[in-house]
């Protein structure tokens, strides 16, 4: 996972994107139905703002796209959210490639954690505790309530404040964040971005209840608070970002402990996927493949946990030691065939050794055991493309993505499969959807127009593509519509040239 540097004007760009949304929210003059925050920032507005922020974060290049890690974090997050949510909120969980210990909730149910936080947790209960806390910030609408509480400030200041949150969430340097905050609200800025003390206690209370109901140890939240509090006890260490945005006092830890004791004690065991996700991060964070192997080899293999052995096998794969990796993956699959990651690792090691038939058999067997599993299908499709079988890859991905909400990376993958299979019109269509998902409406329409120009286009495709363009036009600004018209005129003029 390679980080791309964030642009220095992240705050101003984010503010520019968010300002029209906030202005629209301010123009809404509806009666107060429930939360007074609705009068200034509706749930629809929150969702729009959240999507705008996610576009900025995706543009930073710091999203962890590893399907096994992404799938795992979403699995844990949705498991907890099911007990904290009344059905009014949709959640998306994602991971930022950043060693800083931090987690954050964005408007619209987008919840992110940094790789540093996942590595810092000592158990799945602690990870679930952090996610439960952030989920509660969303369900209790703390961001909307904060905007409502400060509605006297200018919309520009609010937009810049949210822009600073974008920069912080995506891992920008503190100078960028603090600069944006200072412009927005001067000396009071940090207090406005941080959730209030009452917000934090409310998120703890709601989160602990959801944590217990979801079957996790309710002590997990307080346990992680203690971990990060101790890590900042020495002057040698920088205070974790999580503590800056979620201040933790000894009183708050004690209250969380006491509240957790109100629930029946539970004995939990970390899932295999928790260890697998952490192992993959540990391999990825090492500077070189040799460093990754050394990190795991310093332990005695006989005393390793399965997660550590899996990490060693992934490190061997990264280092090109495919025979060594293969032996470990075979051992793990034979012992625990219900773990999807083991099958994927085995098939990839077989493929790397040019054991093509064995690799395909491994993937097919896993597909029978775990139909429509996203990480499995994505890795299998990538292998099929490598083997020159794009049509089968396209069919599998289409079946998956018609039944599971895709990520932009997955849409780009199916576009590649369609293109290599010679299905140009569909490839353009998928690329259009990819551009829409990252917020580029003009770019997406451009791809649809290219799809419409494909000679072998059938009538059903033509109707589908034209309908999609008409639908997207409804969401375009006047300036975008003018740009679209100009580009269409240029295309028509060019077609008249001899």
C-alpha positions in Angstrom: 0.0 0.0 0.0 1.7 3.2 -1.2 0.7 6.5 0.1 0.2 9.4 -2.3 0.9 12.9 -0.9 -2.2 15.0 -0.2 -2.6 18.3 -2.0 -1.9 21.2 0.3 -5.1 23.0 -0.7 -7.2 20.0 0.6 -9.0 22.3 3.1 -10.0 24.9 0.6 -11.0 22.4 -2.0 -13.2 20.5 0.4 -14.8 23.7 1.6 -15.6 24.6 -2.0 -17.3 21.3 -2.5 -19.2 21.5 0.7 -20.3 25.1 0.6 -23.2 24.6 -2.0 -24.5 21.7 0.1 -24.5 23.7 3.3 -26.1 26.7 1.5 -28.8 24.4 0.3 -29.3 23.1 3.8 -29.6 26.6 5.2 -32.3 27.6 2.7 -34.6 24.8 3.9 -37.2 26.2 6.3 -39.1 23.2 7.6 -41.0 22.8 10.9 -38.9 21.2 13.6 -39.9 17.5 13.5 -37.9 15.7 16.2 -34.3 16.9 16.2 -33.8 20.6 15.8 -30.7 19.8 13.8 -33.0 18.8 10.9 -33.9 22.4 10.3 -30.4 23.3 9.3 -28.9 19.9 8.2 -31.3 17.2 7.1 -30.3 13.5 6.9 -30.3 13.9 3.1 -27.9 16.8 3.3 -25.7 14.8 5.7 -25.5 12.0 3.2 -24.5 14.4 0.4 -21.8 16.0 2.6 -20.5 12.6 3.6 -20.3 11.5 -0.1 -18.4 14.8 -0.9 -15.9 14.1 1.9 -15.5 10.5 0.7 -14.7 11.8 -2.8 -11.9 13.9 -1.3 -10.6 11.0 0.8 -10.6 8.7 -2.2 -8.7 11.3 -4.2 -6.0 11.3 -1.5 -5.0 7.8 -2.5 -4.9 6.6 1.1 -7.9 4.3 1.1 -6.9 0.7 1.9 -8.3 -1.3 -1.1 -7.3 -4.7 0.2 -10.7 -6.6 -0.2 -10.0 -8.9 2.7 -9.4 -6.0 5.1 -12.2 -3.9 3.8 -14.6 -6.9 4.0 -13.6 -7.6 7.6 -14.0 -4.1 8.9 -17.4 -3.8 7.2 -18.5 -7.1 8.7 -17.6 -6.0 12.3 -19.0 -2.5 11.7 -22.4 -3.7 10.4 -22.7 -6.3 13.1 -22.5 -3.6 15.7 -24.5 -1.1 13.7 -27.5 -3.5 13.6 -28.0 -3.0 17.3 -27.4 0.8 17.4 -29.4 1.8 14.4 -33.1 2.3 14.0 -32.9 1.7 10.3 -32.6 5.4 9.4 -28.9 5.3 8.8 -26.8 3.4 6.2 -23.2 2.8 7.1 -20.0 2.5 5.1 -16.8 1.5 6.9 -13.4 2.0 5.5 -9.7 2.0 6.4 -7.1 4.8 5.8 -3.5 3.8 5.3 -2.0 5.9 8.1 0.0 4.8 11.1 -1.6 7.4 13.3 -4.0 5.9 15.9 -7.3 7.5 14.9 -11.0 6.8 14.0 -13.6 9.2 12.8 -17.3 9.5 11.9 -18.4 11.5 8.9 -21.9 12.9 8.1 -24.0 10.3 6.3 -22.7 7.2 8.1 -19.2 7.0 6.7 -16.9 5.7 9.4 -13.1 5.4 9.0 -10.3 3.9 11.0 -6.6 4.3 10.4 -4.4 1.2 10.0 -2.5 2.5 13.1 -5.6 2.0 15.2 -6.3 -1.5 13.9 -2.7 -2.4 14.7 -3.0 -0.8 18.2 -6.0 -2.9 19.2 -5.3 -6.0 21.3 -8.5 -7.8 20.6 -11.6 -7.8 18.3 -13.6 -6.5 21.2 -11.5 -3.3 21.4 -11.9 -2.8 17.6 -15.6 -3.3 17.9 -15.7 -0.9 20.8 -14.1 1.9 18.7 -16.5 1.3 15.9 -19.5 1.2 18.3 -18.5 4.6 19.6 -18.2 6.1 16.1 -21.5 4.5 15.1 -23.2 6.2 18.0 -21.8 9.6 16.9 -23.7 9.0 13.6 -27.0 7.7 15.1 -27.1 10.5 17.6 -26.4 13.0 14.8 -23.6 14.8 16.7 -22.2 16.6 13.6 -25.6 17.9 12.6 -26.3 19.0 16.2 -22.9 20.8 16.3 -23.7 22.7 13.1 -27.1 23.6 14.5 -25.5 24.8 17.8 -23.3 27.1 15.8 -25.7 28.2 13.2 -24.8 31.9 13.7 -21.4 31.3 12.2 -21.1 31.9 8.5 -21.7 29.0 6.1 -18.2 29.6 4.7 -16.7 29.0 8.2 -18.7 25.8 8.6 -17.6 24.6 5.2 -13.9 25.3 6.0 -14.3 23.6 9.3 -15.7 20.5 7.6 -12.9 20.8 5.1 -10.4 20.6 7.9 -12.1 17.5 9.1 -11.6 16.0 5.6 -7.9 16.8 5.7 -7.5 15.3 9.1 -9.5 12.2 8.3 -7.4 11.6 5.2 -4.2 12.0 7.1 -3.0 15.5 6.2 -0.4 17.1 8.3 -1.4 18.9 11.4 -0.4 22.3 9.9 -3.0 21.8 7.1 -5.7 20.9 9.5 -4.9 23.6 12.1 -4.5 26.2 9.4 -8.0 25.5 8.1 -9.4 25.5 11.5 -7.8 28.8 12.4 -9.2 30.5 9.3 -12.6 29.1 10.2 -13.0 29.9 13.8 -9.8 31.3 15.4 -9.0 30.2 18.9 -12.3 28.4 19.4 -11.9 26.1 16.3 -10.6 23.0 17.9 -13.4 23.0 20.5 -15.9 23.1 17.7 -14.4 20.3 15.7 -14.0 18.0 18.7 -17.2 16.5 19.9 -18.4 18.0 23.2 -18.0 16.1 26.5 -21.7 15.3 26.6 -21.5 14.0 23.0 -18.6 11.7 24.0 -20.4 10.3 27.0 -23.5 9.8 25.0 -21.5 7.9 22.3 -20.0 5.8 25.0 -23.3 4.9 26.5 -25.0 4.1 23.2 -21.9 2.3 21.9 -21.5 0.1 24.9 -25.1 -1.0 24.7 -24.8 -1.9 21.0 -21.4 -3.7 21.7 -23.1 -5.9 24.3 -26.1 -6.6 22.2 -23.9 -7.6 19.3 -22.2 -10.3 21.4 -18.9 -8.5 22.0 -17.4 -7.8 25.4 -18.8 -4.5 26.6 -15.5 -3.8 28.3 -13.9 -3.5 24.9 -14.4 0.2 24.6 -12.9 1.1 28.0 -10.1 -1.4 27.4 -9.0 0.4 24.2 -9.3 3.8 25.9 -6.8 2.6 28.5 -4.4 1.3 25.8 -4.2 4.7 24.1 -4.1 6.6 27.3 -1.1 4.7 28.5 0.6 5.1 25.1 0.5 8.9 25.6 1.8 8.8 29.2 5.5 9.3 28.2 6.9 12.5 26.7 8.6 10.3 24.1 5.4 9.6 22.4 3.1 11.9 20.4 -0.4 12.0 21.8 -2.6 9.7 19.6 -4.9 11.7 17.2 -7.8 9.7 18.7 -7.2 11.4 22.0 -7.1 14.8 20.4 -10.5 14.4 18.9 -12.0 12.1 21.6 -10.5 13.3 24.9 -10.3 10.4 27.4 -10.0 11.1 31.1 -9.7 8.6 34.0 -13.3 9.5 35.0 -14.5 8.7 31.5 -12.7 5.3 31.5 -14.1 4.5 35.0 -17.6 5.4 33.9 -17.2 3.2 30.8 -16.0 0.3 33.0 -18.9 0.8 35.3 -21.5 1.0 32.5 -20.1 -2.2 30.9 -20.5 -4.0 34.2 -24.2 -3.5 34.0 -24.3 -6.1 31.3 -23.8 -9.9 31.8 -20.1 -10.8 31.5 -19.1 -12.6 28.2 -16.2 -14.6 27.1 -15.2 -13.9 23.6 -12.6 -15.2 21.2 -11.1 -13.2 18.4 -12.3 -14.3 14.9 -9.8 -15.7 12.4 -10.4 -12.7 10.2 -9.3 -10.3 12.9 -5.9 -11.9 13.0 -5.8 -12.1 9.2 -6.5 -8.4 8.8 -3.8 -7.4 11.2 -1.3 -9.8 9.7 -1.9 -8.4 6.2 -1.4 -4.9 7.6 1.8 -5.9 9.3 3.2 -7.4 6.1 2.2 -4.3 4.1 3.8 -1.8 6.6 7.3 -3.3 6.4 9.7 -1.3 4.2 10.8 -4.3 2.1 9.7 -7.9 1.4 12.8 -9.1 3.3 11.8 -7.0 6.3 8.4 -8.6 6.2 9.8 -12.1 6.2 12.3 -11.2 9.0 9.5 -9.7 11.1 7.6 -13.1 11.2 10.6 -15.4 11.1 12.0 -14.1 14.3 9.4 -16.2 16.1 9.5 -20.0 16.4 7.1 -21.5 13.9 6.0 -24.2 16.2 4.7 -21.6 18.7 3.1 -19.3 16.2 -0.7 -18.7 16.1 -2.4 -19.4 12.8 -2.7 -15.7 12.2 1.1 -15.4 12.5 1.7 -18.3 10.2 -0.7 -16.8 7.7 1.3 -13.5 8.0 4.5 -15.4 7.4 3.0 -17.0 4.3 1.9 -13.6 3.0 5.4 -12.3 3.6 6.9 -15.2 1.7 4.5 -14.4 -1.2 5.5 -10.8 -1.2 9.2 -11.9 -1.2 8.6 -14.3 -4.1 9.2 -17.4 -1.9 6.1 -19.1 -3.3 7.0 -22.7 -2.4 7.4 -21.8 1.3 4.1 -19.8 1.1 2.4 -22.7 -0.6 3.3 -25.2 2.2 1.9 -22.9 4.9 -1.3 -22.2 3.0 -1.9 -25.9 2.3 -1.4 -26.6 6.0 -3.9 -23.9 7.0 -6.5 -24.9 4.4 -6.4 -28.5 5.5 -6.8 -27.6 9.2 -9.5 -24.9 8.8 -11.2 -25.0 5.3 -13.9 -22.6 6.5 -11.4 -19.6 6.4 -11.7 -17.9 3.0 -8.3 -16.1 3.1 -6.5 -19.4 3.3 -8.0 -20.6 0.0 -7.2 -17.3 -1.7 -3.6 -17.5 -0.5 -3.2 -21.1 -1.6 -4.6 -20.4 -5.1 -2.3 -17.4 -5.5 0.8 -19.4 -4.5 -0.2 -22.1 -6.9 -0.7 -19.6 -9.7 2.7 -18.0 -8.9 4.3 -21.4 -9.4 2.5 -21.8 -12.7 0.3 -24.6 -11.3 -2.6 -23.3 -13.3 -5.0 -26.2 -13.1 -4.4 -26.6 -9.3 -5.0 -22.8 -8.8 -8.3 -22.9 -10.8 -9.4 -26.0 -8.9 -8.6 -24.2 -5.6 -10.6 -21.1 -6.6 -13.5 -23.1 -7.9 -13.7 -25.2 -4.7 -13.6 -22.1 -2.6 -16.3 -20.5 -4.8 -18.6 -23.5 -4.1 -18.0 -23.1 -0.4 -18.4 -19.3 -0.4 -20.6 -18.2 -3.3 -20.5 -14.5 -4.0 -17.8 -13.8 -1.4 -16.4 -10.4 -2.4 -12.7 -10.9 -1.7 -12.7 -14.4 -3.2 -14.4 -13.3 -6.4 -12.2 -10.2 -6.8 -9.0 -12.2 -6.4 -10.3 -15.0 -8.7 -11.2 -12.5 -11.3 -7.8 -10.9 -11.1 -6.3 -14.4 -11.6 -8.5 -15.1 -14.6 -7.4 -11.9 -16.2 -3.8 -12.9 -15.7 -4.6 -16.2 -17.3 -6.3 -14.6 -20.3 -9.8 -15.6 -19.4 -11.6 -12.2 -19.3 -15.0 -13.4 -20.3 -15.4 -15.7 -17.3 -14.0 -13.0 -15.1 -16.6 -10.5 -16.5 -19.4 -13.0 -15.9 -18.4 -13.7 -12.3 -17.9 -10.0 -11.4 -21.2 -9.1 -13.0 -23.0 -11.7 -10.9 -21.3 -10.4 -7.7 -21.8 -6.7 -8.4 -25.4 -7.2 -9.3 -25.9 -8.6 -5.8 -23.4 -6.6 -3.7 -22.8 -2.9 -3.6 -19.4 -2.4 -5.4 -16.5 -0.2 -4.6 -15.0 2.1 -7.2 -12.0 -0.3 -7.5 -14.3 -3.2 -8.2 -16.1 -1.3 -10.9 -12.8 -0.5 -12.5 -11.9 -4.2 -12.4 -15.1 -5.2 -14.2 -14.4 -2.5 -16.8 -11.0 -4.0 -17.4 -12.6 -7.5 -17.7 -15.2 -6.3 -20.2 -12.6 -4.4 -22.2 -10.3 -7.5 -22.5 -13.3 -9.6 -23.4 -14.0 -7.3 -26.3 -17.2 -5.9 -24.9 -16.2 -2.3 -25.5 -19.7 -0.7 -24.9 -20.0 -2.4 -21.5 -16.5 -1.4 -20.6 -17.2 2.2 -21.3 -20.5 1.9 -19.3 -18.6 0.5 -16.3 -16.0 3.3 -16.5 -18.8 5.8 -16.6 -20.1 4.3 -13.3 -16.6 4.5 -11.9 -16.3 8.2 -12.7 -19.8 8.8 -11.1 -18.7 7.0 -8.0 -15.7 9.3 -7.5 -17.7 12.4 -8.2 -16.8 13.1 -11.8 -20.2 13.6 -13.5 -18.8 15.1 -16.7 -16.2 12.4 -17.1 -18.8 9.7 -16.5 -21.1 11.2 -19.2 -18.2 11.3 -21.6 -17.7 7.6 -21.2 -21.4 7.0 -21.8 -21.2 9.0 -25.0 -18.2 6.9 -26.1 -20.3 3.8 -25.4 -23.1 5.2 -27.6 -20.6 5.5 -30.5 -19.6 1.8 -30.5 -20.6 0.4 -33.9 -21.9 -3.0 -32.6 -24.2 -1.3 -30.0 -27.6 -3.0 -29.7 -30.9 -1.2 -29.1 -31.2 -2.2 -25.5 -27.8 -0.9 -24.7 -28.5 2.4 -26.5 -31.7 2.9 -24.4 -29.9 2.0 -21.2 -27.0 4.4 -21.8 -29.2 7.3 -23.0 -31.4 6.9 -20.0 -28.4 7.0 -17.7 -27.2 10.2 -19.3 -30.7 11.8 -18.8 -30.7 10.7 -15.2 -27.3 12.1 -14.4 -28.1 15.4 -16.1 -30.7 16.1 -13.4 -27.8 16.3 -10.8 -25.6 18.5 -12.9 -25.0 22.2 -12.2 -25.8 24.8 -14.9 -22.1 25.2 -15.5 -21.6 21.4 -16.0 -24.6 21.3 -18.4 -23.0 24.1 -20.4 -19.7 22.2 -20.5 -21.5 19.1 -21.6 -23.2 21.0 -24.4 -19.9 22.5 -25.6 -18.2 19.1 -25.6 -21.1 17.6 -27.6 -20.9 20.5 -30.1 -17.2 19.9 -30.6 -17.8 16.2 -31.1 -20.5 16.9 -33.7 -18.3 19.4 -35.5 -15.4 16.9 -35.6 -17.7 14.3 -37.1 -18.4 16.6 -40.0 -14.7 16.9 -40.9 -13.6 15.0 -44.0 
